[in-house]
Every structure is written in C-alpha cells, then in structure tokens.
C-alpha cells in the first residue's frame, strides 16, 4: 500500500493533535506534533530569559542560541504516543502549561524560528508515511501533501477543552484566562507575516465543535481510506 503525507492544520486547542496521534497509531505512520516543537523553543526562551517585559521576544539573543536548541520525539510505550524532548530532557508536561501557551505565538511568528522548525519537519517527513499537525503544514511545510485537513471549532468550545485538559492534569486553570489566550493566539497566528494560519485551497474543513473524539476519529479514518484507495 502506498504511503502518503497527511497534513492537519487548524486553530489552537481544537483537537488536531489527538486526531493526528490516533490516526498515526491506527495506520502505523510516524506522528510529528509541530506545535510541541514551537512550545519547546518557547520553554527554552522562558528558561533563558529571552522575553522582554512586554512579552516580545529578544530576537537577537534567541537567534544566537538557536543552534543549541535540539528537539526530538521518543515513543512512550505507556501512553502509546511520542513524548517531546528538549535537549534530551522530556518536557511533555512543561510545554503544555498556560505560561508556555501565553508566549508561544510570538515565538512562532519569528522568521528564523519558523525556518529552522520547517527544515526539521520536512526532514522528518521526507519518506512519507507521516501525520503532521500544526498551523502551516498544508500550506508551507508540505504543500504537496496528499491529504490536507483544516480543523476548527468555536473559541469557547476550545477554551473549555483546554480548561478540562489542564484540570485533569492537576494544573492551574482559569476559564476566562484560557479563552483570552485562545482568542489572542487566533489573531496572532492568522496575522503573522511568516506562514500565517490559513486553510489550504485543497484542504477539507472539519468543524468539530459538537463532535465526540470517536466521531472525529472515524471521520478522519474515512478521509484517509478514501485517499489511499
């Protein structure tokens, strides 16, 4: 059976990663969480004081340190999913914090950061048989992907999902703060100069506001089967 490249783009907290991870596991493909890559750079920047007081990025210092930032994924047998590693340290939990969420969009808007991440992502997916999710996979990273999905849901639904996810992990969460973060990220992601978030012309749109995870999973599997058959 021929292997294809699957690009799943969409807004923050709309369940892209869950869908992508599940599909990759079901069909035996490699899964790459590109959002985790930008979150890892953000975590590095927070730890190394690379933000100004107003939340903007100290770009000159970050650019100098980019060669020291190595991101990799290792399969976790317990969860059945890959964990994210920053310079050899598992940071899967740390990168999901609200502090990282609040700082990731400015990092992801920096041109040299995107160039470095896109190059790594293209290398990871060069042999096909990959499911990748993010903001610009179908438009910039893999414009020739055989299957492109664009996922969306209302900001309120996405904020509630994020709130529930953080509470389930025992992490602090305030719904209003999360909703504000979701709305701000939507604006920054859609208006940045480099690779803004937009639906690729040949992408299939999915509004999953009122779908269960099993329904989303089945919908995506059906699109996959249509494409490979």
N, C-alpha and C positions, 0 to 999 in steps of 0.2 A: 504494500500500500504506500502510495507516495506521501511524503511528509510535507506539511505546509507551515507557513508562518501565520500566527494568529495575533492580531493587534487589538487590544481592548483599551479604549480611551474613555475619558469622561470626567465628571466633576469629582471633587473630593468627597470621601465618605459615602459613595453611592454603591459600595459593594463590589467594585471591579476586582479587587484582589481576591476576595472569597470565590467569586465566579471563576477567575483565571486559575487559581490554585487547584480548585476542584476539577476543572476540565483537564488541566495538565496531568493530574494524578490519574484520572479515568483513562486517558488515551496514551499515557506513557510519554508525554512531552516534557521538555525542560521548562520550568516556570521562572520568570525573572520579574521581580517586583521593582520597577524603576523608581516608584515613589520612595521606597525604602533607601534607594541609593542617594536621592536628594536629602532625605531625612538624616542619613548618616553624615553627609557633608555638613548639614545644619548642626547636628550634635557636636561634631568636631569644632565648628566655628564657635558654638556656645562655650565649650570647654576651654577654648584657647582665646577667649575674649576678642572675637573678631566681629562684634557688632558695636555700632556706636550707640550712644544713649537714646537716640531717636528711633532705633530699630533698624537703621540702614546698615549695610554690610561694609566692613573695612576691606574694600576690594583689592587694594594693592597688596595688603598683607596676606589675604586669602590666596591670591594668585601665586604668590611666592611659595606658599605652603601646599598648594595643590598636589605636587608630585609626592608628598608624604602621605596623602590620603588614599588608602587602598581599601576597596570594598569588595567583598566576596560573599557567596552564599554557600551554606553547607546544609545538607539534608538532615532533618531531625527525625529520627526513627520513631520517637514517642508521639509527636504530633502528625507525622506523615507529611510534613511540609518543610520547606527550606527556611533556615534562620539567617538573619543578616549579620555579617561580621565587619567591624571597622578596625582595620589594622590588627586583625587576629583576635579581636575581642567580640564576643556575642553581644550585640546591642539591640536585639529584637524588642525587648521591653522598653528600653530607654527612648528609642526613636518614636514610640507611639504616644509619648507624653504631650500634654497640651502646650507646654513650653516650646517643644520642637514644632508642633503644629502652628504655633503663632509666629515662628521665624522662618519656616521652610519656603514660603512663596518668594520673599526677597532673594533667598539663596538661589532658588530655581530660575529666577529671572536674570541671573548674571551670565553673560555670554560665554565666558571661558569655562564656567562650571558646566553649562549645558554641552559645550563642545566636548569636554572630557568625558562626561557621562554617556553621550550619544555614541562616541567612539567605542567605549567599553560595551555598550548594549549591542551595537552592530557586530562586534566581535563575538559576543555570546550567542548571537542568533544566526551566524553565517551559514551554519549547516542545516537550517530549518528545523522542523520538529520542536518549535518553541512557542510558548504562550507568554506574551509580554503585556503588562498593563502600565498605563501612565497617562500623560496629557498629550503627548505628541508622537505616539508610536506609529499610528497610521498615516500621519502627515509628514513627519521628519525622519524618524528612525528607520521605519520600514514602509516607505510609500508604496512598495510593490507587494505588500502582504496579501496573501490570497483571501484571508477572512479578516474583515475590519468591523469592530463593534464599537458603537458610541453609547455609553451608559449615562443616564441622567435620572434625577429624582428631585422632588421639591427640597428647598433648603431646610425646611422644618423637619421633614422626614429624615434627612441626612444627619441633622443635628441630634435628633432623638436616637438614631442608631449609634452615633459616636458616643453620646452620653451613656447609653446602655452598655456599650463595649467597655468604656473606662470603669464604670461602676462594677461590672462583672470581674474586672481585673483588680479591683480594690484600689483603684487610683482616684484622686480627687477629681470631681466633675461638677460643673455648674452649667445648666442648660443654656442660659442666656449668653454666657461667655462663649460657649461652643457654637451657638447659632451665629453670633457676631463673627467668629473666626471663619465659619463656613462661607458666609457672605463676602467677607474680605478676601478670602482665598479665591473665590469665584471671580471676583473683579480683577485681582492681580493676575491670575492665571490666564484670563481672557484678553487682557490688555497689555501684556508684556511685549517688548519688541521682538525678542528671540523666541521662535516656536510657540506662539500663543495657542491656548487651548481652543480648538475648533473641530467640528465634525468633518472628517474627510468626505469628499464628494461621493465616494463609493462605499461609505460605511453604513451599516444597518443600525438604526437607532433603537434603543431599548429604554423606555421609561419604567423603572421597576419600583416606583413609589409604593404600589399596593400589591407587590408580588412577594410570595414567600421565597426563601432560599431554595427549596426543592423545585419550585416553579421556574426560577431563574436558571437553575442548573439544567433542567430539562430543555428549556428554550435554547440555551447556548449549545447543548449537545445536538439538538436538532439542526441548528445552523451549521455546526461542524460536519455532521453527516451529509447534509446537502452539498457542502463544498467538496468533500473528498470523493463523493460518488459522482 
